Amino acid sequence: MKWNWQRKDWPNFRYDATVLTELENGFLRESGTLLGAFNHLGSKQRKSITIDLICDEALKTSEIEGEFLDRESLQSSIRKQLGLQANGKKIPPAEQGIAEMMVDLYENFDTTLDHRILHNWHRMLLNGRKDLKEIGHYRCNPEPMQVVSGSIHAPKVHFEAPPSASVFREMDDFLKWFQKTRDAIPVLTRAGIAHAYFVSIHPFEDGNGRIGRAISEKAMSEKLGQPTLIALAQTIEKNKKAYYEALQGINRANEITSWLLYFANTVLDAQKATMNLVEFAIAKAKLYDRLRDQLNARQAKVIARLFKEGPGGFTGGLSAENHISITKTSRATATRDLSDLVRKGALTKTGALKHTRYYLNV
């Protein structure tokens, strides 16, 4: 049975545009709402959220591929790339590389995508890798490029990409299509097709998924006229099985409505996740403004730790034991601190005795 790129209609992807219309409108509507909320933040808060979002995307786009990076090193590298103060520690090659790529995507979202940019992203992304021969250029190994699972003796082939001899031509066609469709196709449709098109070519020896997701974000940023800063990789990573199933569902045909529906809904979920982070930052600023000069050092430390956990907070809520661990204080003092924070409206309380838990009142 033929792969999608072996069919006569490749790469003329077909889809039902009517089922995507409301999702496209929803994306543009929510993008405006998100921008408005983002503009309510102060400059310092905007920088902080921007760094957190770039960092989280770098972490999660790597985790999708089974690579787990150090958050502190990533964040330090991102700050350095943005010209901000970093912690000064030596940053491992993998964290430095993905940080460079994500910051380049953020700062140069409107630059015309070309072979040079893709090669540079690949070089950044695979910084420090010693196991690959082809870094910073398209694959040229004559062996088939296959996506497989299972044992070495009985592998299951999920996809086989075009041969290396045709990769440059395929990528030339892809880049021409990407430029030609900038204003001709609705934003989510173009971003979704770009992802499917790119990973079907699978032009690099490794890193195709991460670069494919970056291209999708670039497509959306071009339409909006600014970096999207949405939690796309974070949302995909929460159910990456569905992501791979959606891609696998189109690897033998060029009718891709199912993939585009999955992609569009995932982007809308990512927008909601980002909006939650922005609203959380606004609530954080209001809470600190309301409690100015009312918190002792221990309480300030606990509140800061809770905010660091993000909108989800501590799993299962904050306990007195958590307070004791954070502040190194006695149980009696912890209980007084927490009760006082409830009275001041900083925390809400649930349960009783050893089941008592506290949550930020935002």
Order of alpha helices (4+ residues) and beta strands (2+ residues): alpha-alpha-alpha-alpha-alpha-beta-beta-alpha-alpha-alpha-alpha-alpha-alpha-alpha-alpha-alpha-beta-beta
